[in-house]
Amino acid sequence: MAPRVPDVLAERDYRLLFGAQAVSLLGDQMVPVALAFGVLARGGGASAVGLVFAARSVALILCLLAGGVLGDRLPRRTLLVATDLLRLCSQGAIAAVLIAGGTALWPLVALSAVTGAGIGIFNPTAVGFLPEVVAPERLQAANALRSLASSAGGIGGPLLAGLLVATVGAGWALAVDAATYAVSAALVVRIRTPGRRAAGAPAPASFLAELRAGWDAFRSRTWLVAVVASSTIGNIAFGAWRVLGPVLAKDDLGGVGAWSVIVATSGAGGVLGGLLAMRIAPRRPLVFQTCAVALFFTPMIPLAALAPVPAIAATAFAGELGLVLGWTVWESTLQRHVEPHLLSRVSAYEWLGSFVFEPLGLLLWGPIAVLTGTTEALWIAVAVGLVTTFAVLAVPAVRTLPSRPEAMASMPGA
């Protein structure tokens, strides 16, 4: 049985880290609403909104590997504070641009890229920092709390952003988002764990040498490569939900209100998933993770069948619950089985491999729907997602990986 929440929160440094994560995740979830409506209010259209968000996404992806090397080379606490301050400045500048008015798009594109770069450095560093803050037996509970905060932010962030956009404007909503990074930095800087390089880690080499060492550590773990390859294709497949779901909601399910109910119900499933993830300790974590993540694709089944909204919402609830459970177990497994001095670099390759083709999924499903029909495209996506997810169970190292690293030496392909 995983530790209870009070046990995890009994650690002072983790309480500070969790508080920082909770407030910044709330701010992150405000951005899709606030920034999109900020661009639209300045006279931009869908292409302008897409360009601003694409700049953020591309910069994030491009900076992941650098973030992995920096996260293993530099004190992680310092790097987390620095990226919080960077995003405070970039998001604060976006807020100032929107409040000041004007119609030029390039400042929003450039500043969004700066924010994306900060996220790209932050993410792998944060994965490596958590095992320095909490005891190994509490890693899963700590990751579950972060998932819980993310899911709660996914409900509260858009609602708060919508309220602020409607009352004081998108610029002020993004000012609140920027302020969350200031709060996060203030909390992280108080953590006593300095985030230094792990004991016994080799002396820093050149940037490229450390990048190669991270790649070697990544590809040497068959279970890791298999799961990331599955996630790569799975994220492409799930693009059908994000692209075609709103179209079907508009045409056949009653409009934006129906889609809002479905998405909000999904977020509630993530909250429950975070709560359950604190209580589980699977003996074969990747088998559990595979089955849990498979639920993520099930909402596309009633959507493709044009089922009533409550049925789609119920499967969306289950899908997000499964995703959060699977992600929590996966992240904890990675942190336990990868050496601390390599963890940020390996995590960077994992992030990159999983999400580098996600934009492709957003571009593909529209043309596929034109060729096959919208519901037919969703059935294709379901099949691809489920087959790809369960295919990893054909890899022995995935089926047999234990929850703890002690048995790794005798495992094939490990």
VEXDREN-2710 file (C-alpha; in Angstrom, 1 decimal):
% VEXDREN-2710
k/r/px/py/pz
1/MET/0.0/0.0/0.0
2/ALA/1.4/3.4/-0.9
3/PRO/2.0/5.9/1.9
4/ARG/-1.0/8.0/2.9
5/VAL/-1.1/11.7/1.9
6/PRO/-0.2/13.0/5.4
7/ASP/3.0/10.9/5.3
8/VAL/4.1/12.5/2.1
9/LEU/3.2/16.0/3.2
10/ALA/5.0/15.5/6.5
11/GLU/8.2/16.3/4.7
12/ARG/8.7/20.1/4.8
13/ASP/10.6/20.4/1.6
14/TYR/8.0/18.4/-0.3
15/ARG/5.2/20.6/1.1
16/LEU/7.1/23.6/-0.4
17/LEU/7.6/21.9/-3.7
18/PHE/4.0/20.7/-3.9
19/GLY/2.7/24.2/-3.1
20/ALA/4.9/25.6/-5.9
21/GLN/3.6/23.0/-8.3
22/ALA/0.0/23.5/-7.4
23/VAL/0.0/27.3/-7.9
24/SER/2.0/27.2/-11.2
25/LEU/-0.1/24.4/-12.6
26/LEU/-3.2/26.5/-11.9
27/GLY/-1.6/29.3/-13.8
28/ASP/-0.6/27.0/-16.7
29/GLN/-4.2/25.9/-17.2
30/MET/-5.3/29.6/-17.5
31/VAL/-3.1/30.1/-20.5
32/PRO/-5.1/28.3/-23.3
33/VAL/-8.2/30.5/-22.5
34/ALA/-6.5/33.8/-21.6
35/LEU/-3.9/33.9/-24.4
36/ALA/-6.3/32.7/-27.1
37/PHE/-8.9/35.3/-26.2
38/GLY/-6.1/37.9/-25.9
39/VAL/-5.0/37.3/-29.5
40/LEU/-8.6/37.3/-30.7
41/ALA/-9.3/40.6/-28.9
42/ARG/-6.5/42.2/-30.8
43/GLY/-8.0/41.3/-34.1
44/GLY/-6.2/38.0/-34.7
45/GLY/-8.0/34.9/-36.1
46/ALA/-7.5/31.2/-35.8
47/SER/-4.2/31.3/-37.7
48/ALA/-2.8/33.9/-35.3
49/VAL/-3.9/31.9/-32.3
50/GLY/-2.3/28.8/-33.8
51/LEU/1.0/30.7/-34.5
52/VAL/1.3/31.9/-30.9
53/PHE/0.7/28.5/-29.4
54/ALA/2.9/26.8/-32.0
55/ALA/5.8/29.1/-31.0
56/ARG/5.4/28.0/-27.4
57/SER/5.2/24.3/-28.4
58/VAL/8.2/24.3/-30.8
59/ALA/10.4/26.2/-28.3
60/LEU/9.5/23.7/-25.6
61/ILE/10.4/20.7/-27.7
62/LEU/13.7/22.3/-28.9
63/CYS/14.8/23.0/-25.3
64/LEU/14.0/19.7/-23.8
65/LEU/17.4/18.1/-24.4
66/ALA/19.3/21.1/-23.2
67/GLY/17.1/21.1/-20.2
68/GLY/18.0/17.5/-19.5
69/VAL/21.7/18.2/-19.6
70/LEU/21.4/21.4/-17.5
71/GLY/19.2/19.5/-15.0
72/ASP/21.9/16.9/-14.5
73/ARG/24.8/19.4/-14.6
74/LEU/23.6/22.3/-12.4
75/PRO/21.9/22.5/-9.0
76/ARG/18.4/21.6/-9.8
77/ARG/16.8/23.8/-7.2
78/THR/18.6/26.8/-8.7
79/LEU/17.6/25.9/-12.2
80/LEU/13.9/25.5/-11.2
81/VAL/13.9/29.0/-9.6
82/ALA/15.6/30.5/-12.7
83/THR/13.0/29.0/-15.1
84/ASP/10.2/30.2/-12.8
85/LEU/11.7/33.7/-13.0
86/LEU/12.1/33.5/-16.7
87/ARG/8.5/32.6/-17.2
88/LEU/7.4/35.3/-14.7
89/CYS/9.1/37.8/-17.0
90/SER/7.9/36.4/-20.3
91/GLN/4.3/35.9/-19.2
92/GLY/4.3/39.3/-17.4
93/ALA/5.5/40.9/-20.6
94/ILE/2.7/39.2/-22.6
95/ALA/0.3/40.6/-20.1
96/ALA/1.7/44.1/-20.4
97/VAL/1.5/43.9/-24.2
98/LEU/-2.1/42.9/-24.1
99/ILE/-3.1/45.5/-21.5
100/ALA/-1.3/48.2/-23.5
101/GLY/-3.3/47.3/-26.6
102/GLY/-2.0/47.4/-30.2
103/THR/-2.2/44.9/-33.0
104/ALA/1.3/43.6/-33.6
105/LEU/1.5/39.8/-33.3
106/TRP/5.2/39.3/-33.2
107/PRO/5.8/40.2/-29.6
108/LEU/3.3/37.6/-28.5
109/VAL/4.9/35.0/-30.7
110/ALA/8.4/35.8/-29.4
111/LEU/7.4/35.9/-25.8
112/SER/5.4/32.7/-26.0
113/ALA/8.6/31.1/-27.4
114/VAL/10.5/32.3/-24.4
115/THR/7.9/30.7/-22.1
116/GLY/8.0/27.5/-24.0
117/ALA/11.8/27.4/-23.7
118/GLY/11.5/27.9/-19.9
119/ILE/9.0/24.9/-19.8
120/GLY/11.4/22.8/-21.9
121/ILE/14.2/23.3/-19.3
122/PHE/11.9/23.1/-16.3
123/ASN/10.2/19.8/-17.0
124/PRO/13.2/17.3/-17.1
125/THR/14.8/19.3/-14.2
126/ALA/11.7/18.8/-12.1
127/VAL/11.6/15.1/-12.8
128/GLY/15.2/14.8/-11.5
129/PHE/14.6/17.1/-8.5
130/LEU/11.7/15.2/-6.9
131/PRO/13.8/12.1/-5.8
132/GLU/16.1/14.6/-4.0
133/VAL/13.2/16.0/-2.0
134/VAL/11.2/12.9/-0.9
135/ALA/12.1/9.4/0.3
136/PRO/12.0/6.7/-2.4
137/GLU/9.0/4.9/-0.9
138/ARG/7.0/8.2/-1.1
139/LEU/7.8/9.0/-4.8
140/GLN/4.5/7.6/-6.1
141/ALA/2.4/9.5/-3.6
142/ALA/4.3/12.7/-4.4
143/ASN/3.8/12.2/-8.1
144/ALA/0.1/11.4/-7.5
145/LEU/-0.3/14.7/-5.6
146/ARG/1.2/16.5/-8.6
147/SER/-1.3/14.8/-10.9
148/LEU/-4.1/15.7/-8.6
149/ALA/-3.0/19.4/-8.6
150/SER/-2.7/19.3/-12.4
151/SER/-6.2/17.9/-12.8
152/ALA/-7.7/20.3/-10.3
153/GLY/-5.9/23.1/-12.2
154/GLY/-7.5/21.8/-15.4
155/ILE/-10.9/22.5/-13.9
156/GLY/-10.2/25.7/-12.0
157/GLY/-7.7/27.4/-14.3
158/PRO/-10.0/27.7/-17.4
159/LEU/-12.9/28.9/-15.1
160/LEU/-10.7/31.5/-13.4
161/ALA/-9.3/32.6/-16.8
162/GLY/-12.8/32.9/-18.3
163/LEU/-14.0/35.0/-15.4
164/LEU/-11.0/37.4/-15.6
165/VAL/-11.2/37.7/-19.4
166/ALA/-14.9/38.5/-19.1
167/THR/-14.4/41.1/-16.4
168/VAL/-11.0/42.8/-16.6
169/GLY/-9.5/41.4/-19.8
170/ALA/-7.1/38.8/-21.1
171/GLY/-4.1/40.8/-20.2
172/TRP/-4.9/40.8/-16.5
173/ALA/-5.7/37.1/-16.6
174/LEU/-2.2/36.5/-17.9
175/ALA/-0.8/38.8/-15.2
176/VAL/-2.3/36.5/-12.6
177/ASP/-0.6/33.6/-14.5
178/ALA/2.7/35.4/-14.3
179/ALA/2.3/36.0/-10.6
180/THR/1.9/32.2/-10.0
181/TYR/5.5/31.8/-11.2
182/ALA/6.7/34.4/-8.6
183/VAL/4.9/32.4/-5.9
184/SER/6.4/29.2/-7.2
185/ALA/10.0/30.6/-7.2
186/ALA/9.5/32.0/-3.7
187/LEU/8.5/28.5/-2.4
188/VAL/11.2/26.5/-4.2
189/VAL/14.0/28.8/-3.1
190/ARG/13.1/27.9/0.5
191/ILE/13.6/24.2/-0.1
192/ARG/16.7/23.1/1.9
193/THR/17.7/20.4/-0.5
194/PRO/20.2/22.2/-2.7
195/GLY/19.8/19.9/-5.7
196/ARG/23.4/19.2/-6.3
197/ARG/24.8/16.5/-8.6
198/ALA/24.3/13.1/-7.1
199/ALA/27.1/11.5/-5.1
200/GLY/29.3/9.4/-7.3
201/ALA/28.3/11.1/-10.5
202/PRO/31.0/11.6/-13.1
203/ALA/32.6/15.0/-13.4
204/PRO/30.8/17.2/-16.0
205/ALA/31.9/16.6/-19.5
206/SER/31.2/18.6/-22.6
207/PHE/27.6/19.4/-23.4
208/LEU/27.5/16.9/-26.4
209/ALA/29.2/14.2/-24.3
210/GLU/26.6/14.5/-21.6
211/LEU/23.9/14.5/-24.2
212/ARG/25.3/11.3/-25.7
213/ALA/25.5/9.8/-22.2
214/GLY/21.9/10.5/-21.7
215/TRP/21.0/9.0/-25.0
216/ASP/23.0/5.8/-24.2
217/ALA/21.2/5.5/-20.8
218/PHE/17.8/6.0/-22.6
219/ARG/18.3/3.5/-25.4
220/SER/19.9/0.9/-23.1
221/ARG/16.6/0.4/-21.3
222/THR/14.4/-1.7/-23.6
223/TRP/11.3/-1.1/-21.5
224/LEU/11.8/2.7/-21.7
225/VAL/12.3/2.8/-25.5
226/ALA/9.2/0.6/-26.0
227/VAL/6.9/2.7/-23.8
228/VAL/8.1/5.9/-25.3
229/ALA/7.6/4.6/-28.9
230/SER/4.1/3.6/-27.9
231/SER/3.4/7.0/-26.5
232/THR/4.7/8.7/-29.6
233/ILE/2.1/7.0/-31.8
234/GLY/-0.6/7.1/-29.1
235/ASN/-0.3/10.9/-28.9
236/ILE/-0.7/11.2/-32.6
237/ALA/-3.8/9.0/-32.4
238/PHE/-5.3/11.0/-29.6
239/GLY/-5.0/14.2/-31.7
240/ALA/-8.3/12.9/-33.3
241/TRP/-10.1/13.6/-30.0
242/ARG/-8.8/17.1/-29.7
243/VAL/-9.4/18.0/-33.4
244/LEU/-12.6/16.1/-34.3
245/GLY/-14.3/16.1/-30.9
246/PRO/-15.3/19.8/-31.0
247/VAL/-16.5/19.4/-34.7
248/LEU/-18.8/16.6/-33.8
249/ALA/-20.0/18.4/-30.6
250/LYS/-20.9/21.5/-32.8
251/ASP/-22.6/19.5/-35.5
252/ASP/-24.3/16.6/-33.7
253/LEU/-24.1/16.9/-29.9
254/GLY/-25.5/20.4/-29.1
255/GLY/-22.6/22.7/-29.4
256/VAL/-20.0/24.2/-27.1
257/GLY/-22.0/23.5/-24.0
258/ALA/-21.9/19.8/-24.6
259/TRP/-18.2/19.8/-25.2
260/SER/-17.5/21.9/-22.1
261/VAL/-19.4/19.3/-20.0
262/ILE/-17.4/16.5/-21.5
263/VAL/-14.1/18.2/-20.9
264/ALA/-14.9/19.3/-17.4
265/THR/-16.0/15.7/-16.5
266/SER/-12.7/14.5/-17.9
267/GLY/-10.9/16.8/-15.5
268/ALA/-12.9/15.4/-12.6
269/GLY/-11.7/11.9/-13.6
270/GLY/-8.2/13.1/-13.3
271/VAL/-8.8/14.3/-9.8
272/LEU/-10.1/10.9/-8.8
273/GLY/-7.1/9.3/-10.6
274/GLY/-4.7/11.4/-8.5
275/LEU/-6.4/10.3/-5.3
276/LEU/-6.3/6.6/-6.2
277/ALA/-2.7/6.8/-7.3
278/MET/-1.7/7.5/-3.8
279/ARG/-3.0/4.2/-2.7
280/ILE/-1.7/1.7/-5.3
281/ALA/1.6/-0.1/-5.5
282/PRO/1.5/-2.5/-8.5
283/ARG/4.1/-5.3/-8.6
284/ARG/4.5/-5.0/-12.3
285/PRO/4.2/-1.2/-12.9
286/LEU/4.4/-1.2/-16.6
287/VAL/1.7/-3.8/-17.1
288/PHE/-0.5/-1.7/-14.8
289/GLN/0.5/1.5/-16.7
290/THR/-0.4/0.0/-20.0
291/CYS/-3.8/-1.1/-19.0
292/ALA/-4.5/2.2/-17.3
293/VAL/-3.4/4.3/-20.3
294/ALA/-5.5/2.2/-22.6
295/LEU/-8.6/3.7/-21.0
296/PHE/-7.4/7.1/-22.3
297/PHE/-8.6/6.1/-25.8
298/THR/-12.0/4.8/-24.8
299/PRO/-13.9/8.2/-25.0
300/MET/-13.4/8.2/-28.7
301/ILE/-15.6/5.1/-29.0
302/PRO/-19.0/6.6/-27.9
303/LEU/-17.9/9.8/-29.6
304/ALA/-17.5/8.0/-32.9
305/ALA/-20.9/6.3/-32.3
306/LEU/-22.5/9.7/-31.6
307/ALA/-23.7/8.4/-28.3
308/PRO/-25.5/10.7/-25.9
309/VAL/-23.4/13.3/-24.1
310/PRO/-23.6/11.6/-20.7
311/ALA/-22.1/8.4/-22.2
312/ILE/-19.2/10.3/-23.8
313/ALA/-18.7/12.3/-20.6
314/ALA/-18.6/9.1/-18.5
315/THR/-15.9/7.5/-20.7
316/ALA/-14.0/10.8/-20.7
317/PHE/-14.0/10.6/-16.9
318/ALA/-12.7/7.0/-17.0
319/GLY/-10.1/7.9/-19.7
320/GLU/-8.6/10.8/-17.7
321/LEU/-8.6/8.7/-14.5
322/GLY/-6.7/6.0/-16.4
323/LEU/-4.2/8.5/-17.8
324/VAL/-3.4/10.0/-14.4
325/LEU/-3.0/6.6/-12.8
326/GLY/-0.8/5.4/-15.6
327/TRP/1.3/8.6/-15.7
328/THR/1.9/8.6/-12.0
329/VAL/3.0/4.9/-12.0
330/TRP/5.2/5.6/-15.0
331/GLU/6.9/8.7/-13.6
332/SER/7.6/7.0/-10.3
333/THR/9.0/3.9/-12.1
334/LEU/11.3/6.1/-14.2
335/GLN/12.6/7.9/-11.1
336/ARG/13.3/4.7/-9.3
337/HIS/15.0/2.8/-12.1
338/VAL/17.2/5.6/-13.6
339/GLU/20.4/6.7/-11.8
340/PRO/19.9/10.2/-10.2
341/HIS/22.8/11.8/-12.1
342/LEU/21.2/10.7/-15.4
343/LEU/17.6/11.2/-14.6
344/SER/17.0/14.7/-16.1
345/ARG/18.7/13.7/-19.4
346/VAL/16.8/10.5/-19.7
347/SER/13.5/12.3/-18.8
348/ALA/14.3/14.8/-21.5
349/TYR/14.6/12.1/-24.1
350/GLU/11.4/10.6/-22.8
351/TRP/9.5/13.9/-23.0
352/LEU/10.9/14.5/-26.5
353/GLY/10.1/11.1/-27.8
354/SER/6.6/11.1/-26.4
355/PHE/5.5/14.5/-27.7
356/VAL/7.7/15.5/-30.6
357/PHE/5.1/14.3/-33.1
358/GLU/2.0/15.5/-31.2
359/PRO/1.6/18.5/-33.5
360/LEU/1.5/16.1/-36.4
361/GLY/-1.6/14.4/-34.8
362/LEU/-3.3/17.8/-34.7
363/LEU/-2.6/18.3/-38.4
364/LEU/-3.4/14.8/-39.8
365/TRP/-6.9/14.1/-38.5
366/GLY/-8.7/16.9/-40.3
367/PRO/-7.5/15.7/-43.8
368/ILE/-8.1/12.1/-42.8
369/ALA/-11.7/13.0/-41.8
370/VAL/-12.2/14.6/-45.2
371/LEU/-11.1/11.4/-46.9
372/THR/-12.9/8.9/-44.7
373/GLY/-15.6/10.8/-42.8
374/THR/-15.4/12.2/-39.3
375/THR/-16.7/9.2/-37.3
376/GLU/-14.7/6.8/-39.5
377/ALA/-11.5/8.7/-38.7
378/LEU/-12.2/8.4/-35.0
379/TRP/-12.6/4.6/-35.3
380/ILE/-9.2/4.5/-37.0
381/ALA/-7.7/6.6/-34.2
382/VAL/-9.2/4.3/-31.5
383/ALA/-7.8/1.2/-33.3
384/VAL/-4.3/2.8/-33.7
385/GLY/-4.2/4.0/-30.1
386/LEU/-5.3/0.7/-28.5
387/VAL/-3.2/-1.5/-30.6
388/THR/-0.1/0.6/-30.1
389/THR/-0.7/0.8/-26.3
390/PHE/-1.1/-3.0/-25.8
391/ALA/1.7/-3.8/-28.3
392/VAL/4.3/-2.9/-25.6
393/LEU/3.3/-6.0/-23.6
394/ALA/5.0/-8.1/-26.3
395/VAL/8.3/-6.8/-24.9
396/PRO/9.5/-9.0/-22.1
397/ALA/11.3/-6.2/-20.3
398/VAL/8.0/-4.3/-20.1
399/ARG/6.0/-7.3/-18.7
400/THR/8.6/-8.2/-16.1
401/LEU/10.0/-4.9/-14.9
402/PRO/9.6/-4.8/-11.1
403/SER/8.4/-1.9/-9.1
404/ARG/11.8/-1.6/-7.4
405/PRO/15.2/-1.6/-9.1
406/GLU/16.8/-4.3/-6.9
407/ALA/15.8/-7.1/-9.4
408/MET/17.0/-5.3/-12.5
409/ALA/20.3/-7.1/-12.8
410/SER/18.7/-10.4/-13.7
411/MET/16.1/-9.0/-16.1
412/PRO/16.4/-9.6/-19.9
413/GLY/16.6/-6.4/-21.9
414/ALA/16.9/-4.2/-18.8
END
